[in-house]
């Protein structure tokens, strides 16, 4: 019995001690905060740039650190503005005030523990910052035209050693830096100018930013016609520090003089072919027209008159009501036209195209999608050609009979898309490549056809023969009159 009494007293005593030890209410201790670097000493050009990576950490003796709060206030007070963050580091862009390029930024950080207590002695450090002016330069594209009708585009690249976020805006000028700058946001890296009055000696210009399909509401003055134009741009950072002024390559802008564009797609050649078209224009009374050598190249082999991209080229073509396009490279002509004439046709434009389709044309490409051609006829193990006396016969009394005046080694007749109409078929010879024997081709012989718009009006006439070689009967003016005047109404 005595032993039981002693055990009871021991247990009671232990229980009393346990309650007193574990249930006593101690106050929560505030966490402590530390920065990875305590002091930074830098002077002059050795100061840090405006983009800095700051790291910190915290410790809590009776719990755990849940997050941190930081401020750049110079003096810590109850009214200081603290920003909450859970990570232990961050990249900050510390822009100096406008008009200054150096400043010591005071950074303070404090830990917040799991009971929302904050460090009452925040860790602090000064960051000696020197702002670096931004940089900007125009960039070359795949195509950089030297001549253009009054729609042209430039791109650029800007940078800032203090971080791209430190950039404030760009200031853009056309031809004259004393005029009011066009202010652009830093997410802009390209601008297209389009003359509002392209047939005048100078014009206001619409501005398209990046690849926008609609223009900005603000226009710019002083787009010069038949003269050299230059674009100027500079970058400005949040400290109001400006880059050096970047100057674009010059571009000669041609004034639009008519609603008809003649396109020579023979590269740097084709003067004799061009002369034929000039004569045909004169024969039918077209004395005013514009001219573009779309595949011409400069001494470095770069296209010198083609727009830098499809969208810009499309805007140039849309300046005109009619296009007469001739060339000897079907791939180059059709691939470019297929991508850049959609708006032209949608706006009611009309085109006569005469191109030579050689044996290396990729018939599986989509370059024919916009044409009257469904498929090209290419017989297996045979070659189709035209003699220098072959007839090219129309199925309509409105069109004259044509007569070949040159031997054509490769002929590509074609099947029509639904709704297209044959205009001419040719007297084609087929050579059996195995036996080297010739005979008259009895298959489809369509070589010139037309396509209509949604209202049944002819808007696209295409020939897979170079029509300047079909004038042996000297009646080609009648063909041009029928197409350009009677059908197109140009």
C-alpha positions as CSV (number, residue, x, y, z in Angstrom):
1,X,0.0,0.0,0.0
2,X,2.8,2.4,0.8
3,X,4.5,1.6,-2.5
4,X,1.3,2.5,-4.4
5,X,1.1,5.8,-2.5
6,X,4.7,6.7,-3.4
7,X,4.0,5.8,-7.1
8,X,0.9,8.0,-7.2
9,X,2.8,10.9,-5.7
10,X,5.6,10.6,-8.3
11,X,3.2,10.4,-11.2
12,X,1.2,13.4,-9.9
13,X,4.4,15.4,-9.4
14,X,5.6,14.6,-13.0
15,X,2.3,15.5,-14.5
16,X,2.4,18.9,-12.7
17,X,5.9,19.5,-14.0
18,X,5.0,18.5,-17.6
19,X,2.0,20.9,-17.6
20,X,4.1,23.8,-16.3
21,X,6.9,23.2,-18.8
22,X,5.0,22.7,-22.1
23,X,2.0,24.9,-21.7
24,X,3.6,28.1,-20.6
25,X,2.9,30.8,-23.4
26,X,6.2,32.1,-24.7
27,X,6.1,35.1,-27.2
28,X,6.9,34.5,-30.9
29,X,10.4,35.6,-31.9
30,X,10.7,37.8,-35.0
31,X,12.8,36.4,-37.9
32,X,16.2,37.7,-39.0
33,X,17.1,38.8,-42.5
34,X,20.4,38.8,-44.4
35,X,21.6,40.0,-47.8
36,X,24.1,37.9,-49.6
37,X,26.4,40.9,-50.0
38,X,26.7,43.4,-47.2
39,X,28.5,46.3,-48.9
40,X,29.2,47.3,-52.5
41,X,31.9,49.9,-53.2
42,X,32.2,51.1,-56.8
43,X,32.9,54.5,-58.3
44,X,32.8,56.2,-61.6
45,X,32.6,53.9,-64.7
46,X,32.9,50.9,-62.4
47,X,29.4,51.3,-61.0
48,X,26.8,48.7,-61.7
49,X,24.5,48.9,-64.6
50,X,20.8,49.5,-63.9
51,X,19.8,45.8,-64.1
52,X,20.9,44.1,-60.9
53,X,20.2,40.7,-59.4
54,X,19.7,41.0,-55.6
55,X,19.7,37.9,-53.3
56,X,18.7,37.5,-49.6
57,X,17.7,34.9,-47.1
58,X,16.1,34.7,-43.7
59,X,16.0,32.7,-40.5
60,X,13.4,32.1,-37.8
61,X,14.4,30.6,-34.4
62,X,10.9,29.4,-33.5
63,X,9.2,28.8,-36.8
64,X,9.9,29.3,-40.4
65,X,10.2,32.1,-42.9
66,X,7.1,32.3,-45.1
67,X,8.1,35.2,-47.4
68,X,9.9,38.6,-47.6
69,X,9.1,42.2,-48.1
70,X,11.4,44.7,-49.8
71,X,11.5,48.5,-50.3
72,X,13.7,51.0,-52.1
73,X,12.8,53.8,-49.7
74,X,15.8,55.8,-48.6
75,X,14.6,56.1,-45.0
76,X,12.6,53.3,-43.4
77,X,9.5,54.6,-41.5
78,X,6.0,53.4,-40.7
79,X,4.9,54.9,-44.0
80,X,7.4,53.0,-46.1
81,X,5.9,51.0,-49.0
82,X,6.9,47.3,-48.8
83,X,6.3,44.8,-51.5
84,X,5.8,41.1,-50.7
85,X,7.8,38.4,-52.5
86,X,8.3,34.7,-51.7
87,X,11.5,34.1,-53.6
88,X,15.0,34.8,-52.2
89,X,16.2,36.7,-55.2
90,X,15.0,38.9,-58.0
91,X,16.2,41.0,-61.0
92,X,15.5,44.7,-60.6
93,X,15.8,47.5,-63.2
94,X,16.9,50.6,-61.2
95,X,16.4,53.6,-63.4
96,X,18.1,56.8,-62.5
97,X,15.9,59.9,-62.5
98,X,15.7,61.8,-65.8
99,X,18.7,64.0,-66.2
100,X,21.0,62.0,-64.1
101,X,23.1,58.9,-64.9
102,X,24.3,57.8,-61.4
103,X,22.5,57.1,-58.2
104,X,22.9,55.0,-55.0
105,X,19.8,52.9,-54.5
106,X,19.0,51.9,-51.0
107,X,17.5,48.4,-50.8
108,X,16.0,47.0,-47.7
109,X,14.5,43.5,-47.2
110,X,12.8,41.9,-44.2
111,X,11.6,38.4,-43.5
112,X,8.0,37.5,-42.6
113,X,7.5,34.3,-40.6
114,X,4.7,31.8,-40.4
115,X,2.9,33.9,-37.7
116,X,3.1,37.1,-39.9
117,X,5.8,38.6,-37.7
118,X,8.3,40.8,-39.6
119,X,12.0,41.4,-39.0
120,X,12.2,44.7,-37.1
121,X,15.8,45.2,-38.2
122,X,15.7,44.8,-42.0
123,X,18.8,44.0,-43.9
124,X,19.9,47.0,-46.1
125,X,22.5,47.6,-48.8
126,X,23.3,50.5,-51.2
127,X,23.6,49.7,-54.9
128,X,25.8,52.2,-56.8
129,X,24.2,52.5,-60.3
130,X,25.3,54.1,-63.5
131,X,22.8,54.3,-66.3
132,X,24.0,53.2,-69.7
133,X,22.5,54.9,-72.8
134,X,20.5,52.4,-75.0
135,X,21.5,51.4,-78.5
136,X,19.5,51.0,-81.7
137,X,20.3,50.1,-85.3
138,X,18.4,49.3,-88.5
139,X,18.6,45.7,-89.5
140,X,18.9,44.1,-93.0
141,X,16.3,41.7,-94.2
142,X,16.5,39.1,-96.9
143,X,15.4,41.8,-99.4
144,X,16.5,45.4,-99.0
145,X,15.1,47.4,-101.9
146,X,16.9,50.4,-103.3
147,X,13.9,51.6,-105.3
148,X,10.2,51.4,-104.5
149,X,6.8,52.9,-105.2
150,X,5.6,54.9,-102.2
151,X,5.2,51.9,-99.8
152,X,8.4,50.9,-98.0
153,X,9.4,49.2,-94.8
154,X,12.2,49.3,-92.3
155,X,13.1,47.1,-89.3
156,X,15.4,47.7,-86.4
157,X,16.9,46.2,-83.2
158,X,17.2,48.0,-79.9
159,X,19.1,47.1,-76.8
160,X,20.0,48.4,-73.4
161,X,22.9,47.2,-71.2
162,X,20.7,48.0,-68.2
163,X,18.0,45.6,-69.4
164,X,15.4,45.9,-72.2
165,X,12.9,46.8,-69.5
166,X,14.8,50.0,-69.0
167,X,13.8,51.3,-72.4
168,X,11.0,53.9,-72.4
169,X,10.2,54.5,-76.1
170,X,11.5,55.1,-79.6
171,X,11.5,58.4,-81.5
172,X,11.0,58.1,-85.3
173,X,11.5,60.6,-88.0
174,X,11.0,60.6,-91.8
175,X,13.6,62.6,-93.7
176,X,13.7,65.6,-91.2
177,X,14.7,65.2,-87.6
178,X,13.6,68.8,-86.8
179,X,9.9,67.8,-87.2
180,X,7.8,66.3,-84.4
181,X,9.0,62.8,-83.6
182,X,6.6,59.8,-84.0
183,X,6.7,58.1,-80.5
184,X,6.7,54.3,-80.7
185,X,6.4,51.8,-77.9
186,X,9.3,49.5,-77.2
187,X,7.4,46.4,-78.6
188,X,7.7,47.9,-82.1
189,X,10.6,46.8,-84.3
190,X,9.3,47.7,-87.8
191,X,7.4,50.4,-89.5
192,X,5.9,50.7,-93.0
193,X,5.2,54.0,-94.7
194,X,2.4,54.2,-97.3
195,X,1.7,57.4,-99.2
196,X,-1.8,58.8,-98.8
197,X,-1.4,60.6,-102.2
198,X,1.0,58.4,-104.1
199,X,0.5,60.4,-107.4
200,X,1.7,63.7,-105.9
201,X,5.2,65.0,-105.6
202,X,5.1,64.7,-101.8
203,X,2.6,63.2,-99.5
204,X,1.6,62.4,-95.9
205,X,2.1,58.8,-95.1
206,X,0.2,56.2,-93.2
207,X,2.1,54.3,-90.6
208,X,1.8,50.5,-90.1
209,X,3.6,49.2,-87.0
210,X,5.3,45.7,-87.1
211,X,3.1,43.6,-89.4
212,X,-0.2,45.4,-88.6
213,X,-2.9,45.3,-91.4
214,X,-4.4,48.6,-90.2
215,X,-2.6,51.9,-90.0
216,X,-2.0,54.0,-87.0
217,X,-4.2,57.0,-86.6
218,X,-1.2,59.3,-86.6
219,X,0.3,60.2,-90.1
220,X,3.7,61.5,-90.9
221,X,4.6,64.3,-93.3
222,X,7.2,64.6,-95.9
223,X,7.3,61.4,-97.9
224,X,9.2,62.5,-101.0
225,X,8.5,61.3,-104.5
226,X,11.1,60.7,-107.2
227,X,13.6,61.4,-104.5
228,X,15.7,59.7,-101.8
229,X,14.0,59.0,-98.5
230,X,15.7,58.1,-95.2
231,X,14.3,57.1,-91.8
232,X,15.8,58.1,-88.5
233,X,15.2,56.5,-85.1
234,X,16.6,56.7,-81.6
235,X,15.9,54.8,-78.4
236,X,15.1,56.6,-75.1
237,X,15.4,54.9,-71.7
238,X,13.5,55.5,-68.5
239,X,16.3,57.9,-67.4
240,X,15.6,60.0,-70.5
241,X,19.0,59.0,-71.9
242,X,19.0,58.7,-75.7
243,X,20.9,56.4,-78.1
244,X,22.7,57.8,-81.0
245,X,20.4,58.5,-84.0
246,X,20.3,55.5,-86.3
247,X,20.0,56.3,-90.0
248,X,18.4,53.9,-92.5
249,X,19.8,53.0,-95.9
250,X,18.4,55.4,-98.5
251,X,15.5,54.3,-100.7
252,X,14.5,56.1,-103.9
253,X,10.7,56.4,-103.9
254,X,9.1,56.6,-107.3
255,X,5.9,58.6,-107.8
256,X,3.0,56.7,-109.1
257,X,1.9,58.2,-112.4
258,X,-0.9,55.9,-113.5
259,X,-3.2,53.0,-112.6
260,X,-1.4,50.5,-114.7
261,X,1.8,48.7,-113.7
262,X,4.1,47.0,-116.2
263,X,6.2,44.3,-114.5
264,X,9.4,43.0,-116.2
265,X,10.3,39.8,-114.5
266,X,13.3,38.9,-116.7
267,X,15.8,39.8,-114.0
268,X,18.4,42.3,-115.2
269,X,17.6,41.6,-118.8
270,X,14.5,41.5,-121.1
271,X,14.9,45.0,-122.7
272,X,13.8,43.7,-126.1
273,X,10.7,42.0,-124.5
274,X,10.0,45.2,-122.6
275,X,10.2,47.2,-125.9
276,X,7.5,44.8,-127.3
277,X,5.1,45.6,-124.5
278,X,5.8,49.3,-124.7
279,X,4.9,49.1,-128.4
280,X,1.7,47.2,-127.7
281,X,0.7,49.7,-125.0
282,X,1.1,52.5,-127.5
283,X,-0.8,50.6,-130.2
284,X,-3.9,50.4,-127.9
285,X,-3.6,54.0,-126.7
286,X,-2.0,53.3,-123.2
287,X,0.6,56.1,-122.9
288,X,0.7,56.4,-119.2
289,X,1.9,53.5,-117.1
290,X,4.3,52.7,-114.3
291,X,7.1,50.2,-114.6
292,X,8.8,47.8,-112.2
293,X,11.7,45.4,-112.8
294,X,10.6,43.0,-110.1
295,X,13.5,40.5,-110.2
296,X,16.3,43.0,-110.9
297,X,19.4,42.6,-108.7
298,X,22.2,44.8,-107.6
299,X,25.9,44.1,-107.8
300,X,25.7,41.9,-104.7
301,X,23.0,39.8,-106.2
302,X,20.2,41.1,-104.0
303,X,16.8,42.1,-105.3
304,X,16.8,45.9,-105.7
305,X,13.2,46.7,-106.6
306,X,11.2,44.0,-104.8
307,X,9.6,44.8,-101.4
308,X,11.2,43.2,-98.3
309,X,8.1,41.1,-97.5
310,X,4.9,39.9,-99.0
311,X,2.7,42.3,-97.0
312,X,4.6,45.4,-98.3
313,X,4.6,44.0,-101.9
314,X,0.9,43.4,-101.6
315,X,0.3,47.1,-100.7
316,X,2.4,48.2,-103.6
317,X,0.4,46.1,-106.1
318,X,-2.8,47.4,-104.6
319,X,-2.0,50.9,-105.7
320,X,-2.8,49.9,-109.2
321,X,-6.0,48.8,-111.1
322,X,-4.2,46.7,-113.8
323,X,-0.9,44.8,-113.9
324,X,0.8,43.4,-117.1
325,X,3.4,40.9,-115.9
326,X,5.9,39.1,-118.2
327,X,8.9,36.9,-117.4
328,X,10.8,33.7,-118.2
329,X,10.8,32.1,-114.8
330,X,7.5,30.7,-113.8
331,X,8.6,29.7,-110.3
332,X,9.9,33.2,-109.4
333,X,6.9,35.0,-110.9
334,X,4.1,32.7,-109.8
335,X,5.4,32.2,-106.3
336,X,5.6,36.0,-105.7
337,X,2.3,36.8,-107.4
338,X,0.5,34.0,-105.6
339,X,1.4,35.4,-102.2
340,X,1.2,39.2,-103.0
341,X,-1.8,39.8,-105.3
342,X,-4.7,38.6,-103.1
343,X,-5.6,42.2,-102.0
344,X,-5.0,43.4,-105.6
345,X,-7.6,41.0,-107.0
346,X,-10.0,41.5,-104.0
347,X,-9.9,45.3,-104.7
348,X,-11.0,44.7,-108.3
349,X,-7.5,44.5,-109.9
350,X,-7.0,42.8,-113.3
351,X,-3.9,41.1,-114.6
352,X,-2.4,39.9,-117.8
353,X,0.5,37.5,-117.2
354,X,2.8,35.9,-119.8
355,X,5.4,33.5,-118.4
356,X,7.6,30.7,-119.7
357,X,7.0,27.5,-117.8
358,X,10.2,25.4,-118.1
359,X,10.7,21.7,-117.4
360,X,12.0,22.4,-113.9
361,X,8.8,24.0,-112.6
362,X,7.5,22.1,-109.6
363,X,4.0,21.1,-110.6
364,X,3.3,20.0,-107.0
365,X,3.7,23.5,-105.6
366,X,0.8,25.7,-104.7
367,X,1.9,28.5,-107.0
368,X,-0.9,27.8,-109.4
369,X,-3.7,28.1,-106.8
370,X,-4.7,31.7,-107.9
371,X,-4.4,31.1,-111.6
372,X,-6.8,29.6,-114.2
373,X,-4.6,26.5,-114.2
374,X,-5.8,23.3,-112.5
375,X,-2.9,21.1,-113.7
376,X,-0.1,21.3,-116.3
377,X,0.0,18.5,-118.9
378,X,3.3,16.8,-118.9
379,X,3.2,13.5,-120.8
380,X,5.5,10.7,-119.6
381,X,8.7,10.1,-121.6
382,X,7.7,12.8,-124.1
383,X,8.5,16.4,-124.7
384,X,6.0,19.0,-126.0
385,X,7.3,21.8,-128.2
386,X,6.2,24.5,-130.6
387,X,7.7,25.1,-134.1
388,X,8.5,28.6,-135.4
389,X,5.4,28.5,-137.7
390,X,2.9,26.9,-135.3
391,X,-0.6,28.5,-135.1
392,X,-2.1,29.5,-131.8
393,X,-5.9,29.4,-132.5
394,X,-8.6,31.3,-130.5
395,X,-11.9,29.8,-129.9
396,X,-13.5,33.3,-129.9
397,X,-14.0,35.7,-132.8
398,X,-13.1,38.5,-130.4
399,X,-9.5,37.3,-130.3
400,X,-7.2,37.2,-133.4
401,X,-5.3,34.1,-134.5
402,X,-1.7,34.2,-133.4
403,X,1.3,32.7,-135.1
404,X,4.5,31.6,-133.5
405,X,7.7,33.3,-134.7
406,X,10.2,31.3,-132.6
407,X,10.9,27.7,-131.7
408,X,9.8,26.9,-128.2
409,X,11.5,23.8,-126.7
410,X,9.2,23.3,-123.8
411,X,5.4,23.9,-123.9
412,X,3.1,23.4,-121.0
413,X,-0.6,23.2,-121.9
414,X,-2.9,23.0,-119.0
415,X,-6.2,21.9,-117.6
416,X,-8.6,24.6,-116.4
417,X,-10.0,25.2,-112.9
418,X,-13.8,25.2,-112.8
419,X,-15.1,28.4,-114.1
420,X,-12.0,29.4,-116.1
421,X,-12.2,29.7,-119.9
422,X,-9.9,28.7,-122.7
423,X,-8.9,31.5,-125.0
424,X,-6.2,29.9,-127.1
425,X,-4.9,26.4,-127.9
426,X,-1.7,25.8,-129.7
427,X,-0.5,23.5,-132.5
428,X,1.8,21.4,-130.4
429,X,4.3,18.8,-131.5
430,X,5.1,15.8,-129.2
431,X,8.5,14.1,-129.3
432,X,8.8,10.5,-128.1
433,X,12.0,10.6,-126.1
434,X,12.6,6.8,-126.5
435,X,12.3,6.7,-130.3
436,X,13.2,10.4,-131.0
437,X,10.2,10.7,-133.4
438,X,7.7,13.6,-133.6
439,X,4.0,13.7,-134.1
440,X,1.1,16.1,-133.7
441,X,0.0,16.3,-130.0
442,X,-3.7,15.3,-129.7
443,X,-4.1,15.9,-126.0
444,X,-5.3,19.1,-124.3
445,X,-3.6,22.1,-126.0
446,X,-4.8,25.1,-123.9
447,X,-2.0,27.7,-123.5
448,X,-3.9,30.9,-122.8
449,X,-6.9,31.1,-120.5
450,X,-8.8,33.6,-118.4
451,X,-10.4,33.6,-115.0
452,X,-13.3,35.6,-113.9
453,X,-14.1,37.5,-110.6
454,X,-17.2,36.7,-108.6
455,X,-19.4,38.9,-110.9
456,X,-18.4,37.1,-114.1
457,X,-16.0,39.7,-115.3
458,X,-12.6,38.7,-116.7
459,X,-9.9,39.7,-114.3
460,X,-6.9,37.4,-115.0
461,X,-5.6,36.3,-118.4
462,X,-2.6,33.9,-118.2
463,X,-0.4,32.5,-121.0
464,X,2.2,29.7,-120.5
465,X,3.8,30.9,-123.7
466,X,5.7,34.1,-124.0
467,X,3.3,36.1,-126.1
468,X,5.9,38.4,-127.6
469,X,7.0,35.2,-129.6
470,X,3.5,34.9,-131.0
471,X,3.4,38.0,-133.2
472,X,4.4,36.6,-136.6
473,X,1.0,37.5,-138.0
474,X,1.5,41.0,-136.7
475,X,-1.9,41.0,-135.1
476,X,-0.9,41.1,-131.5
477,X,-2.2,44.7,-131.0
478,X,-5.7,43.2,-131.5
479,X,-5.0,40.8,-128.7
480,X,-3.9,43.5,-126.3
481,X,-6.9,45.7,-127.2
482,X,-9.3,42.8,-126.5
483,X,-7.7,42.0,-123.1
484,X,-6.7,45.4,-121.7
485,X,-9.4,47.6,-123.2
486,X,-12.5,45.5,-124.0
487,X,-12.3,43.0,-121.1
488,X,-10.3,44.8,-118.4
489,X,-11.5,48.3,-119.2
490,X,-8.2,49.8,-118.4
